[in-house]
């Protein structure tokens, strides 16, 4: 399959961002947003992709809550290979009523 880097296979950045969102959403699901509401991703900022992820490398994602207010939740996600930071993002959630 042809891609951005035809001579070097790498894990696509868009899939890494999707994994960041899923990891942050798992953390958000553990934090109560109030009766009858759920956390929904609102914005993604400060996205940094510092290094490629090559086939066979193990990527570890870590999410931590960085803020909470009425109706809002902030989560920082970091991606590491072993101890080396290779990417990060900040994700803001808002509380929305279940449909």
DSSP file (Angstrom, degrees, kcal/mol; ACC not computed):
  #  RESIDUE AA STRUCTURE BP1 BP2  ACC     N-H-->O    O-->H-N    N-H-->O    O-->H-N    TCO  KAPPA ALPHA  PHI   PSI    X-CA   Y-CA   Z-CA
    1    1 A X              0   0    0      0, 0.0     2,-0.2     0, 0.0     0, 0.0   0.000 360.0 360.0 360.0 127.7    0.0    0.0    0.0
    2    2 A X        +     0   0    0      2,-0.0     2,-0.2     1,-0.0     4,-0.0  -0.534 360.0 149.4 -77.0 145.2    1.4    3.4   -1.0
    3    3 A X        -     0   0    0     -2,-0.2     3,-0.5     1,-0.0     6,-0.0  -0.777  60.9 -62.5-152.8-163.7    1.4    6.1    1.7
    4    4 A X  S    S+     0   0    0      1,-0.3     2,-0.7    -2,-0.2     3,-0.1   0.911 129.4  36.4 -58.3 -45.7    3.2    9.1    2.9
    5    5 A X    >   +     0   0    0      1,-0.2     3,-1.1     3,-0.1    -1,-0.3  -0.736  68.2 170.3-115.8  80.8    6.4    7.2    3.7
    6    6 A X  T 3  S+     0   0    0     -2,-0.7    -1,-0.2    -3,-0.5     3,-0.1   0.712  78.8  46.4 -68.6 -21.2    6.7    4.6    0.9
    7    7 A X  T 3  S+     0   0    0      1,-0.2     2,-0.4    -3,-0.1    -1,-0.3   0.494 115.7  44.9 -98.6  -4.5   10.2    3.6    1.8
    8    8 A X  S <  S-     0   0    0     -3,-1.1     2,-0.3     2,-0.0    -1,-0.2  -0.924  77.9-137.7-143.9 113.6    9.6    3.3    5.6
    9    9 A X        +     0   0    0     -2,-0.4    46,-0.5    -3,-0.1     2,-0.3  -0.557  34.7 166.4 -71.9 128.4    6.6    1.6    7.1
   10   10 A X        -     0   0    0     -2,-0.3     2,-0.4    44,-0.2    44,-0.2  -0.963  43.9-100.1-139.5 156.9    5.2    3.6   10.0
   11   11 A X        -     0   0    0     42,-3.0    42,-0.4    -2,-0.3     5,-0.1  -0.665  53.5-107.3 -75.3 125.5    2.0    3.6   12.1
   12   12 A X     >  -     0   0    0     -2,-0.4     4,-1.7     1,-0.1     3,-0.4  -0.233  14.0-133.8 -62.0 139.8   -0.2    6.4   10.7
   13   13 A X  H  > S+     0   0    0      1,-0.2     4,-2.4     2,-0.2     5,-0.2   0.819 104.9  59.6 -60.7 -33.1   -0.5    9.6   12.8
   14   14 A X  H  > S+     0   0    0      1,-0.2     4,-1.9     2,-0.2    -1,-0.2   0.880 106.2  47.3 -66.3 -36.0   -4.3    9.6   12.3
   15   15 A X  H  > S+     0   0    0     -3,-0.4     4,-2.2     2,-0.2    -1,-0.2   0.848 109.8  53.7 -71.8 -33.0   -4.6    6.2   13.9
   16   16 A X  H  X S+     0   0    0     -4,-1.7     4,-2.2     2,-0.2    -2,-0.2   0.909 108.8  49.2 -64.3 -40.9   -2.4    7.4   16.8
   17   17 A X  H  X S+     0   0    0     -4,-2.4     4,-2.4     2,-0.2    -2,-0.2   0.901 109.2  52.1 -66.0 -39.3   -4.7   10.3   17.3
   18   18 A X  H  X S+     0   0    0     -4,-1.9     4,-2.4     1,-0.2    -1,-0.2   0.913 109.2  49.9 -60.3 -42.6   -7.7    8.0   17.3
   19   19 A X  H  X S+     0   0    0     -4,-2.2     4,-2.4     2,-0.2    -2,-0.2   0.886 108.7  53.1 -63.9 -38.3   -6.0    5.8   19.9
   20   20 A X  H  X S+     0   0    0     -4,-2.2     4,-2.6     2,-0.2    -2,-0.2   0.934 110.1  47.7 -59.7 -46.6   -5.4    9.0   22.0
   21   21 A X  H  X S+     0   0    0     -4,-2.4     4,-2.4     1,-0.2    -2,-0.2   0.907 112.1  49.0 -62.5 -42.8   -9.1    9.9   21.8
   22   22 A X  H  X S+     0   0    0     -4,-2.4     4,-1.8     2,-0.2    -1,-0.2   0.903 112.0  48.7 -64.5 -40.5  -10.1    6.4   22.8
   23   23 A X  H  X S+     0   0    0     -4,-2.4     4,-1.7     2,-0.2    -2,-0.2   0.924 112.8  47.2 -65.2 -44.8   -7.7    6.3   25.8
   24   24 A X  H  X S+     0   0    0     -4,-2.6     4,-2.7     1,-0.2    -2,-0.2   0.889 109.9  53.9 -63.2 -39.2   -8.9    9.7   27.0
   25   25 A X  H  X S+     0   0    0     -4,-2.4     4,-2.2     2,-0.2    -1,-0.2   0.858 104.5  54.8 -65.2 -35.3  -12.6    8.6   26.6
   26   26 A X  H  X S+     0   0    0     -4,-1.8     4,-0.7     2,-0.2    -1,-0.2   0.921 111.3  44.7 -62.6 -43.1  -11.9    5.5   28.8
   27   27 A X  H >X S+     0   0    0     -4,-1.7     3,-1.2     1,-0.2     4,-0.5   0.932 111.9  52.1 -65.2 -45.2  -10.6    7.8   31.5
   28   28 A X  H >< S+     0   0    0     -4,-2.7     3,-1.4     1,-0.3    -2,-0.2   0.866 102.2  60.3 -59.6 -36.6  -13.5   10.3   31.1
   29   29 A X  H 3< S+     0   0    0     -4,-2.2    -1,-0.3     1,-0.3    -2,-0.2   0.759 100.8  55.5 -64.2 -23.4  -15.9    7.4   31.4
   30   30 A X  H << S+     0   0    0     -3,-1.2     2,-0.5    -4,-0.7    -1,-0.3   0.620  95.8  77.8 -82.0 -13.5  -14.5    6.7   34.9
   31   31 A X  S << S-     0   0    0     -3,-1.4     8,-0.2    -4,-0.5     2,-0.1  -0.863  89.0-119.2-101.9 124.1  -15.2   10.3   36.0
   32   32 A X        -     0   0    0     -2,-0.5     3,-0.1     1,-0.1     6,-0.1  -0.382  24.8-174.1 -62.9 131.8  -18.8   11.1   36.9
   33   33 A X        -     0   0    0      1,-0.4    -1,-0.1     4,-0.3     5,-0.1   0.353  55.1 -86.7-105.5   2.7  -20.3   13.8   34.6
   34   34 A X    >   -     0   0    0      3,-0.1     3,-1.7     2,-0.0    -1,-0.4  -0.215  63.5 -43.9 108.1 159.8  -23.6   14.1   36.5
   35   35 A X  T 3  S+     0   0    0      1,-0.3     3,-0.1    -2,-0.1    -3,-0.0  -0.369 125.0   5.1 -64.6 128.0  -26.8   12.3   36.4
   36   36 A X  T 3  S+     0   0    0      1,-0.3    62,-2.2    -2,-0.1     2,-0.3   0.603 110.7  99.8  78.3  11.7  -28.1   11.7   32.9
   37   37 A X  E <   -A   97   0A   0     -3,-1.7    -4,-0.3    60,-0.3     2,-0.3  -0.861  49.2-162.9-127.0 163.9  -25.0   13.1   31.1
   38   38 A X  E     -A   96   0A   0     58,-2.6    58,-2.7    -2,-0.3     2,-0.3  -0.971  30.1-102.6-139.8 154.1  -21.9   11.7   29.5
   39   39 A X  E     -A   95   0A   0     -2,-0.3     2,-0.4    56,-0.2    56,-0.2  -0.628  35.9-172.5 -78.4 133.7  -18.6   13.2   28.5
   40   40 A X  E     -A   94   0A   0     54,-2.4    54,-2.4    -2,-0.3     2,-0.1  -0.992  31.3-107.5-125.3 134.3  -18.2   14.0   24.8
   41   41 A X  E     +A   93   0A   0     -2,-0.4    52,-0.3    52,-0.2     3,-0.1  -0.385  40.0 171.3 -60.5 134.0  -14.9   15.1   23.2
   42   42 A X  E     +     0   0A   0     50,-3.7     2,-0.3     1,-0.4    51,-0.2   0.785  57.9   2.7-110.8 -52.2  -15.1   18.8   22.3
   43   43 A X  E     -A   92   0A   0     49,-1.3    49,-2.8     2,-0.0     2,-0.4  -0.978  50.0-154.2-140.7 152.6  -11.6   19.9   21.3
   44   44 A X  E     +A   91   0A   0     -2,-0.3     2,-0.3    47,-0.2    47,-0.2  -0.998  29.8 161.5-123.7 128.6   -8.1   18.4   20.7
   45   45 A X  E     +A   90   0A   0     45,-2.9    45,-2.8    -2,-0.4    -2,-0.0  -0.856  45.8  37.8-140.5 174.2   -5.1   20.7   21.1
   46   46 A X  E     +     0   0A   0     -2,-0.3     2,-0.4    43,-0.2    -1,-0.1   0.838  70.0 178.5  51.1  39.4   -1.4   20.8   21.6
   47   47 A X  E     +     0   0A   0     42,-0.1     2,-0.4    -3,-0.1    42,-0.2  -0.587   2.9 179.3 -75.2 126.9   -1.0   17.7   19.4
   48   48 A X  E     -A   88   0A   0     40,-2.8    40,-2.1    -2,-0.4     2,-0.6  -0.992  18.9-172.3-131.8 125.8    2.6   16.7   19.1
   49   49 A X  E     +A   87   0A   0     -2,-0.4    38,-0.2    38,-0.2     3,-0.1  -0.932  14.5 170.1-114.1 103.6    4.0   13.7   17.1
   50   50 A X        +     0   0    0     36,-2.1     2,-0.3    -2,-0.6    37,-0.2   0.640  58.2  14.5 -92.5 -17.4    7.6   13.6   18.0
   51   51 A X  S    S-     0   0    0     35,-1.3    -1,-0.2     2,-0.0     2,-0.1  -0.994  75.7-102.6-157.0 154.4    8.7   10.3   16.5
   52   52 A X        -     0   0    0     -2,-0.3     2,-0.5    -3,-0.1   -40,-0.1  -0.418  25.1-138.5 -74.0 155.3    7.6    7.6   14.2
   53   53 A X        -     0   0    0    -42,-0.4   -42,-3.0    -2,-0.1     2,-0.2  -0.983  24.3-158.7-114.6 117.4    6.2    4.3   15.4
   54   54 A X    >   -     0   0    0     -2,-0.5     3,-2.0   -44,-0.2   -44,-0.2  -0.550  32.8 -76.6 -95.5 159.5    7.6    1.4   13.3
   55   55 A X  T 3  S+     0   0    0    -46,-0.5    -1,-0.1     1,-0.2     3,-0.1  -0.254 118.0  22.8 -53.2 136.3    6.2   -2.1   12.9
   56   56 A X  T 3  S+     0   0    0      1,-0.3    -1,-0.2    -3,-0.1     2,-0.2   0.233  91.1 124.1  90.5 -13.3    6.8   -4.3   15.9
   57   57 A X    <   -     0   0    0     -3,-2.0     2,-0.6     1,-0.0    -1,-0.3  -0.578  60.0-128.9 -81.0 144.4    7.2   -1.4   18.4
   58   58 A X        -     0   0    0     -2,-0.2     2,-0.5    -3,-0.1    24,-0.4  -0.834  19.2-156.3 -95.7 123.1    5.0   -1.4   21.5
   59   59 A X        -     0   0    0     -2,-0.6     2,-0.5    22,-0.1    22,-0.2  -0.872   3.4-160.4-101.5 126.1    3.2    1.9   22.0
   60   60 A X  E     -B   80   0A   0     20,-3.0    20,-2.5    -2,-0.5     2,-0.4  -0.935   4.9-159.9-109.7 123.8    2.0    2.7   25.6
   61   61 A X  E     -B   79   0A   0     -2,-0.5     2,-0.4    18,-0.2    18,-0.2  -0.857   6.8-171.9-104.1 136.6   -0.7    5.4   26.0
   62   62 A X  E     -B   78   0A   0     16,-2.6    16,-2.6    -2,-0.4     2,-0.4  -0.994   1.2-168.9-128.5 132.3   -1.2    7.2   29.3
   63   63 A X  E     +B   77   0A   0     -2,-0.4     2,-0.4    14,-0.2    14,-0.2  -0.954   6.5 178.0-120.3 140.9   -4.1    9.5   30.1
   64   64 A X  E     -B   76   0A   0     12,-2.2    12,-2.7    -2,-0.4     2,-0.3  -0.999  32.8-114.3-140.9 142.8   -4.4   11.8   33.1
   65   65 A X  E     +B   75   0A   0     -2,-0.4    10,-0.3    10,-0.2     3,-0.1  -0.592  30.9 176.2 -73.9 130.0   -7.1   14.2   34.2
   66   66 A X  E     +     0   0A   0      8,-2.6     2,-0.3    -2,-0.3     9,-0.2   0.499  61.7   1.5-113.6  -8.7   -5.6   17.8   34.2
   67   67 A X  E     -B   74   0A   0      7,-1.2     7,-2.6     2,-0.0    -1,-0.3  -0.961  50.9-166.7-172.9 156.4   -8.8   19.8   35.0
   68   68 A X  E     +B   73   0A   0     -2,-0.3     2,-0.3     5,-0.2     5,-0.2  -0.968  15.9 157.8-152.8 134.8  -12.4   19.6   35.9
   69   69 A X  E >   -B   72   0A   0      3,-2.4     3,-2.0    -2,-0.3     2,-0.4  -0.864  58.8 -56.4-142.4 176.7  -15.1   22.3   36.0
   70   70 A X  T 3  S-     0   0    0      1,-0.3     3,-0.1    -2,-0.3   -37,-0.0  -0.455 128.0  -5.2 -59.2 114.5  -18.9   22.4   35.9
   71   71 A X  T 3  S+     0   0    0     -2,-0.4    24,-1.7     1,-0.2     2,-0.3   0.526 121.5  90.6  79.9   5.5  -19.6   20.7   32.6
   72   72 A X  E <   -BC  69  94A   0     -3,-2.0    -3,-2.4    22,-0.2     2,-0.3  -0.983  45.0-177.3-139.3 149.3  -16.0   20.3   31.5
   73   73 A X  E     -BC  68  93A   0     20,-2.0    20,-3.3    -2,-0.3     2,-0.4  -0.992  11.2-155.9-143.4 132.8  -13.1   17.8   31.8
   74   74 A X  E     -BC  67  92A   0     -7,-2.6    -8,-2.6    -2,-0.3    -7,-1.2  -0.931  12.8-176.9-112.8 134.5   -9.5   18.2   30.6
   75   75 A X  E     -BC  65  91A   0     16,-2.6    16,-3.3    -2,-0.4     2,-0.4  -0.995  13.3-154.4-132.4 134.6   -7.4   15.1   29.8
   76   76 A X  E     -BC  64  90A   0    -12,-2.7   -12,-2.2    -2,-0.4     2,-0.4  -0.913  12.6-163.5-105.3 135.2   -3.7   14.9   28.7
   77   77 A X  E     -BC  63  89A   0     12,-2.8    12,-2.0    -2,-0.4     2,-0.4  -0.968   4.5-171.1-120.2 134.7   -2.6   11.9   26.8
   78   78 A X  E     -BC  62  88A   0    -16,-2.6   -16,-2.6    -2,-0.4     2,-0.4  -0.970   9.6-152.5-123.6 141.9    1.0   10.8   26.3
   79   79 A X  E     -BC  61  87A   0      8,-2.9     7,-3.0    -2,-0.4     8,-1.2  -0.939  20.3-180.0-112.3 134.3    2.4    8.1   24.0
   80   80 A X  E     -BC  60  85A   0    -20,-2.5   -20,-3.0    -2,-0.4     2,-0.5  -0.968  29.4-152.5-134.4 148.4    5.6    6.4   24.9
   81   81 A X  E >  S- C   0  84A   0      3,-2.1     3,-2.0    -2,-0.3     2,-0.3  -0.987  86.2 -41.5-114.4 115.0    7.9    3.7   23.5
   82   82 A X  T 3  S-     0   0    0     -2,-0.5   -22,-0.1   -24,-0.4    -2,-0.0  -0.531 125.6 -30.1  56.2-121.8    9.5    2.3   26.6
   83   83 A X  T 3  S+     0   0    0     -2,-0.3     2,-0.5    -3,-0.1    -1,-0.3   0.519 113.5 109.1 -97.4  -6.2   10.3    5.5   28.6
   84   84 A X  E <   - C   0  81A   0     -3,-2.0    -3,-2.1     1,-0.1     2,-0.4  -0.596  67.8-133.0 -81.1 121.6   10.7    7.8   25.5
   85   85 A X  E     + C   0  80A   0     -2,-0.5    -5,-0.2    -5,-0.2     3,-0.1  -0.587  33.5 166.0 -70.8 123.1    7.9   10.3   25.0
   86   86 A X  E     +     0   0A   0     -7,-3.0   -36,-2.1    -2,-0.4   -35,-1.3   0.459  59.1   0.2-120.0  -4.5    6.9   10.2   21.3
   87   87 A X  E     -AC  49  79A   0     -8,-1.2    -8,-2.9   -38,-0.2    -1,-0.3  -0.956  54.5-178.7-175.3 159.3    3.6   12.1   21.2
   88   88 A X  E     -AC  48  78A   0    -40,-2.1   -40,-2.8    -2,-0.3     2,-0.3  -0.985   0.6-179.1-160.3 162.9    1.1   14.0   23.3
   89   89 A X  E     - C   0  77A   0    -12,-2.0   -12,-2.8    -2,-0.3     2,-0.4  -0.969  22.4-132.6-162.0 153.9   -2.3   15.8   23.1
   90   90 A X  E     -AC  45  76A   0    -45,-2.8   -45,-2.9    -2,-0.3     2,-0.4  -0.955  24.1-165.7-111.0 132.7   -4.7   17.7   25.3
   91   91 A X  E     -AC  44  75A   0    -16,-3.3   -16,-2.6    -2,-0.4     2,-0.5  -0.978   5.8-156.3-126.1 128.2   -8.4   16.7   25.0
   92   92 A X  E     -AC  43  74A   0    -49,-2.8   -50,-3.7    -2,-0.4   -49,-1.3  -0.874  10.9-167.2-104.0 132.2  -11.3   18.8   26.3
   93   93 A X  E     -AC  41  73A   0    -20,-3.3   -20,-2.0    -2,-0.5     2,-0.3  -0.848   4.4-158.2-114.0 152.2  -14.6   17.1   27.1
   94   94 A X  E     -AC  40  72A   0    -54,-2.4   -54,-2.4    -2,-0.3     2,-0.5  -0.957  25.4-112.7-125.8 151.2  -18.0   18.6   27.8
   95   95 A X  E     +A   39   0A   0    -24,-1.7     2,-0.4    -2,-0.3   -56,-0.2  -0.699  39.4 178.9 -83.3 127.9  -20.9   17.1   29.6
   96   96 A X  E     -A   38   0A   0    -58,-2.7   -58,-2.6    -2,-0.5     3,-0.1  -0.970  32.5-102.8-131.0 146.1  -23.9   16.4   27.3
   97   97 A X  E     -A   37   0A   0     -2,-0.4   -60,-0.3   -60,-0.2     2,-0.1  -0.364  41.8-106.6 -65.1 141.9  -27.3   14.9   28.0
   98   98 A X              0   0    0    -62,-2.2    -1,-0.1     1,-0.1   -61,-0.0  -0.415 360.0 360.0 -64.0 143.6  -27.8   11.3   26.9
   99   99 A X              0   0    0     -2,-0.1    -1,-0.1    -3,-0.1    -2,-0.1   0.436 360.0 360.0 -97.2 360.0  -30.0   11.0   23.9
